[in-house]
Amino acid sequence: MTRKAAIIWFIAIIFALAGGTLLLAGNRNISRYSYLPMPGQGQLTGHGYYSLSYNEMHEQPEWVAYKIIPSRIDDQAERTDRFRADESIETGTATDTDYTRSGYDRGHMAPAADMSFSKTAMDESFYYSNISPQLPGFNRGIWKKLEDEIREGAPRYDSLLVVTGPVFSEGVIKIGSNGVTIPSGFYKITLMFSGNKIDHAAWLFPHLEGLKETEGYIVSIDSIESATGIDFFHDLPQRMENRIERNPVREVRQGGLVGARKENR
């Protein structure tokens, strides 16, 4: 990692800590570790309630990390639907015109529904730095289904950390004057915290319409690392990181998620 990248990564962690993205309520030892993925080629940025790495080549995030606190799921700030450029990204982001008549939805990585506890959080979720192009049937289908399942399962835990983003492949298709890449897939990883224990679950989807059940796309975090080239929870002790990343979730119950074997922190 270059000195500049290290400084930017540190600043992103400070932003995240200030906004609560990494400090998960009810877990005394959580602040011992950084739960941000290792920075890659993207620009790291921290907003009030989520952090991200923005990939200029693809004009979208390579990952977005945010938390869910069950006690504030039911708070309902009005959805704005006001998408806008993120001025914190030095190279600029995608804009409205990139998506106009493209045939693709503007798919949230940190969902607006998970940000409904605060007007600020809701507004920030509509930055284009939090958006990837998604086929309508994917965005409104299995992607929304998984988001709903995670929210429904959240009250079983003290708090959740979610890391999510697109997968890029060779022979990419681009839309708009800024050249927004159409991802070949999408992933979502959750760490679920209860007391001093961690559950985990991870999904990897092809970017296709008509996908039905989320259970068929459960994978190990290692599999997502192989598909994306991103090093996720690198700051955890090696033994814990290996156990979490190598083992896929064991069970997903109807009405919400249940993680794999708990790891003591």
C-alpha positions as CSV (number, residue, x, y, z in Angstrom):
1,M,0.0,0.0,0.0
2,T,1.4,3.4,-0.9
3,R,1.7,6.1,1.8
4,K,-1.1,8.1,0.2
5,A,-3.4,5.1,0.1
6,A,-2.6,4.4,3.7
7,I,-3.4,8.0,4.7
8,I,-6.7,7.9,2.8
9,W,-7.6,4.5,4.3
10,F,-7.0,5.9,7.8
11,I,-9.1,9.0,7.1
12,A,-11.9,6.7,5.8
13,I,-11.8,4.8,9.1
14,I,-12.0,8.0,11.1
15,F,-15.1,9.1,9.0
16,A,-16.7,5.7,9.6
17,L,-16.0,5.7,13.3
18,A,-17.4,9.2,13.6
19,G,-20.6,8.2,11.8
20,G,-20.9,4.9,13.5
21,T,-20.4,2.7,10.5
22,L,-17.9,0.5,12.3
23,L,-18.9,1.0,15.9
24,L,-21.6,-1.5,16.5
25,A,-23.8,-1.0,19.5
26,G,-23.7,-3.6,22.2
27,N,-20.2,-4.9,21.4
28,R,-17.5,-3.7,23.8
29,N,-14.6,-5.1,21.8
30,I,-15.6,-4.1,18.3
31,S,-13.3,-1.1,18.1
32,R,-10.2,-3.3,18.4
33,Y,-10.5,-4.0,14.7
34,S,-11.1,-2.2,11.5
35,Y,-13.9,-3.9,9.5
36,L,-13.3,-2.0,6.3
37,P,-11.9,-4.1,3.4
38,M,-8.4,-3.6,2.3
39,P,-8.2,-0.6,0.0
40,G,-7.7,-1.5,-3.7
41,Q,-7.5,1.0,-6.6
42,G,-10.6,3.0,-5.5
43,Q,-10.9,6.2,-3.6
44,L,-11.9,5.7,0.0
45,T,-14.7,8.0,1.3
46,G,-16.6,8.1,4.5
47,H,-20.2,9.5,4.8
48,G,-22.2,9.9,7.9
49,Y,-23.6,6.4,7.9
50,Y,-21.6,4.3,5.4
51,S,-18.1,4.1,4.0
52,L,-17.1,3.1,0.4
53,S,-14.3,2.6,-2.1
54,Y,-15.1,4.3,-5.4
55,N,-13.7,2.8,-8.6
56,E,-13.2,5.5,-11.2
57,M,-12.6,3.0,-14.0
58,H,-16.1,1.6,-13.5
59,E,-17.8,4.8,-12.2
60,Q,-19.3,3.0,-9.2
61,P,-18.3,1.7,-5.8
62,E,-16.2,-1.5,-5.5
63,W,-17.6,-1.9,-2.0
64,V,-19.8,-0.1,0.4
65,A,-19.8,-0.9,4.2
66,Y,-22.6,0.1,6.6
67,K,-24.2,-1.1,9.8
68,I,-27.7,-2.0,10.8
69,I,-28.9,-1.4,14.3
70,P,-32.2,-3.3,14.9
71,S,-33.7,-0.7,17.3
72,R,-33.8,1.9,14.5
73,I,-35.1,-0.2,11.6
74,D,-38.7,1.0,12.1
75,D,-37.9,4.7,12.0
76,Q,-39.1,6.0,8.7
77,A,-37.5,9.1,7.1
78,E,-39.2,9.9,3.8
79,R,-37.6,8.4,0.8
80,T,-36.3,11.2,-1.5
81,D,-35.4,9.5,-4.8
82,R,-33.1,12.5,-5.4
83,F,-30.1,10.9,-7.0
84,R,-27.0,13.2,-7.2
85,A,-23.3,13.2,-7.8
86,D,-21.0,12.7,-4.8
87,E,-18.7,15.8,-4.6
88,S,-16.4,14.0,-2.2
89,I,-15.1,11.8,-5.0
90,E,-12.1,13.7,-6.5
91,T,-12.6,12.3,-10.0
92,G,-16.3,12.8,-10.1
93,T,-19.1,10.2,-10.2
94,A,-21.8,9.0,-12.6
95,T,-24.7,11.4,-13.1
96,D,-28.4,11.2,-14.0
97,T,-27.7,11.3,-17.8
98,D,-25.6,8.1,-17.6
99,Y,-28.7,6.1,-16.5
100,T,-31.4,8.0,-18.6
101,R,-33.0,5.6,-21.0
102,S,-30.2,3.0,-20.4
103,G,-32.6,0.2,-19.5
104,Y,-30.9,-0.2,-16.1
105,D,-32.1,0.7,-12.6
106,R,-30.0,2.7,-10.3
107,G,-29.3,0.0,-7.7
108,H,-28.4,1.0,-4.2
109,M,-25.5,-0.8,-2.5
110,A,-26.4,0.6,1.0
111,P,-30.2,0.4,0.6
112,A,-32.4,3.4,1.2
113,A,-34.6,1.3,3.4
114,D,-31.7,0.6,5.7
115,M,-31.1,4.4,6.0
116,S,-34.7,5.3,6.8
117,F,-33.8,6.2,10.4
118,S,-32.4,9.6,9.5
119,K,-33.0,12.2,6.8
120,T,-29.3,12.7,6.4
121,A,-28.7,9.0,6.1
122,M,-31.5,8.7,3.6
123,D,-30.3,11.6,1.5
124,E,-26.7,10.3,1.4
125,S,-27.9,6.9,0.2
126,F,-28.8,8.6,-3.1
127,Y,-25.2,9.6,-3.9
128,Y,-24.1,8.0,-7.2
129,S,-21.1,6.7,-5.3
130,N,-23.5,4.3,-3.7
131,I,-25.1,3.2,-6.9
132,S,-24.5,0.5,-9.5
133,P,-26.5,-0.2,-12.7
134,Q,-28.8,-3.2,-12.2
135,L,-31.2,-5.0,-14.5
136,P,-34.8,-4.1,-13.3
137,G,-35.7,-7.7,-12.6
138,F,-32.6,-8.1,-10.6
139,N,-32.8,-4.9,-8.6
140,R,-36.5,-5.3,-7.8
141,G,-36.3,-9.1,-7.5
142,I,-33.7,-11.1,-5.7
143,W,-31.6,-8.1,-4.6
144,K,-34.6,-6.5,-2.9
145,K,-35.5,-9.9,-1.5
146,L,-32.1,-10.3,0.1
147,E,-32.2,-6.8,1.6
148,D,-35.6,-7.5,3.1
149,E,-34.4,-10.9,4.5
150,I,-31.4,-9.2,6.2
151,R,-33.6,-6.5,7.8
152,E,-36.1,-9.1,9.0
153,G,-33.4,-11.2,10.6
154,A,-31.6,-8.2,12.2
155,P,-33.6,-8.2,15.5
156,R,-32.0,-11.6,16.4
157,Y,-28.6,-9.7,16.8
158,D,-27.2,-6.7,18.6
159,S,-26.1,-5.2,15.3
160,L,-24.9,-6.1,11.8
161,L,-22.2,-5.0,9.5
162,V,-22.9,-5.3,5.8
163,V,-20.3,-5.1,3.0
164,T,-21.7,-5.1,-0.5
165,G,-20.8,-4.3,-4.1
166,P,-20.5,-5.3,-7.7
167,V,-18.4,-7.9,-9.5
168,F,-16.6,-7.0,-12.8
169,S,-15.5,-9.3,-15.6
170,E,-13.7,-9.2,-18.9
171,G,-15.5,-7.8,-21.9
172,V,-17.5,-5.2,-20.0
173,I,-20.5,-3.3,-21.3
174,K,-20.7,0.4,-20.4
175,I,-23.5,3.0,-20.4
176,G,-23.6,6.8,-20.5
177,S,-21.0,9.4,-21.4
178,N,-19.0,8.6,-18.2
179,G,-18.7,5.0,-19.1
180,V,-20.5,3.2,-16.2
181,T,-19.7,-0.5,-16.3
182,I,-22.5,-3.1,-16.2
183,P,-21.4,-5.5,-13.5
184,S,-21.4,-9.3,-14.1
185,G,-22.6,-10.0,-10.6
186,F,-23.1,-8.6,-7.1
187,Y,-22.2,-9.8,-3.6
188,K,-23.3,-9.1,-0.1
189,I,-21.6,-10.0,3.2
190,T,-23.0,-9.7,6.7
191,L,-21.3,-10.0,10.0
192,M,-23.9,-10.4,12.8
193,F,-22.8,-9.5,16.3
194,S,-24.3,-10.9,19.5
195,G,-22.6,-10.1,22.7
196,N,-19.0,-11.1,22.1
197,K,-19.7,-13.5,19.2
198,I,-19.9,-13.1,15.4
199,D,-22.1,-14.8,12.9
200,H,-21.6,-14.4,9.2
201,A,-23.3,-14.9,5.9
202,A,-22.4,-14.2,2.3
203,W,-24.1,-14.3,-1.1
204,L,-22.8,-14.0,-4.7
205,F,-25.3,-13.5,-7.5
206,P,-24.9,-13.5,-11.3
207,H,-26.4,-10.3,-12.7
208,L,-29.4,-11.9,-14.2
209,E,-33.2,-11.4,-14.0
210,G,-35.5,-14.2,-12.9
211,L,-33.4,-15.4,-9.9
212,K,-35.7,-16.8,-7.3
213,E,-34.3,-17.9,-3.9
214,T,-31.4,-16.3,-2.1
215,E,-30.4,-19.6,-0.5
216,G,-29.0,-20.9,-3.7
217,Y,-26.4,-18.2,-3.9
218,I,-24.8,-18.6,-0.4
219,V,-21.0,-18.8,-0.7
220,S,-17.9,-18.4,1.5
221,I,-16.4,-15.0,1.8
222,D,-13.2,-16.5,0.3
223,S,-15.2,-17.1,-2.9
224,I,-16.2,-13.4,-3.0
225,E,-12.6,-12.5,-2.5
226,S,-11.6,-14.6,-5.4
227,A,-14.3,-13.1,-7.6
228,T,-13.5,-9.5,-6.7
229,G,-9.8,-9.4,-5.7
230,I,-10.9,-7.6,-2.5
231,D,-9.3,-8.5,0.8
232,F,-12.2,-8.3,3.3
233,F,-11.8,-8.5,7.1
234,H,-8.0,-8.4,6.9
235,D,-7.6,-6.7,10.3
236,L,-9.1,-9.6,12.2
237,P,-6.7,-12.1,13.9
238,Q,-5.7,-14.6,11.2
239,R,-7.3,-17.6,12.9
240,M,-10.6,-15.8,13.2
241,E,-10.4,-14.4,9.7
242,N,-9.8,-17.8,8.2
243,R,-12.7,-19.4,10.0
244,I,-15.1,-16.7,9.0
245,E,-14.0,-16.4,5.4
246,R,-13.7,-20.1,4.6
247,N,-17.0,-21.3,6.0
248,P,-20.3,-20.4,4.2
249,V,-23.4,-19.7,6.2
250,R,-25.0,-22.9,7.4
251,E,-28.6,-21.9,7.5
252,V,-31.0,-19.2,6.3
253,R,-34.4,-19.4,8.0
254,Q,-37.6,-18.3,6.4
255,G,-38.2,-14.7,7.5
256,G,-34.6,-13.8,8.1
257,L,-31.0,-14.9,8.2
258,V,-29.1,-17.1,10.6
259,G,-25.3,-17.2,10.4
260,A,-22.6,-19.8,10.4
261,R,-20.7,-20.9,13.5
262,K,-20.2,-18.1,15.9
263,E,-16.6,-16.9,16.5
264,N,-15.6,-15.4,19.9
265,R,-13.8,-12.1,19.6
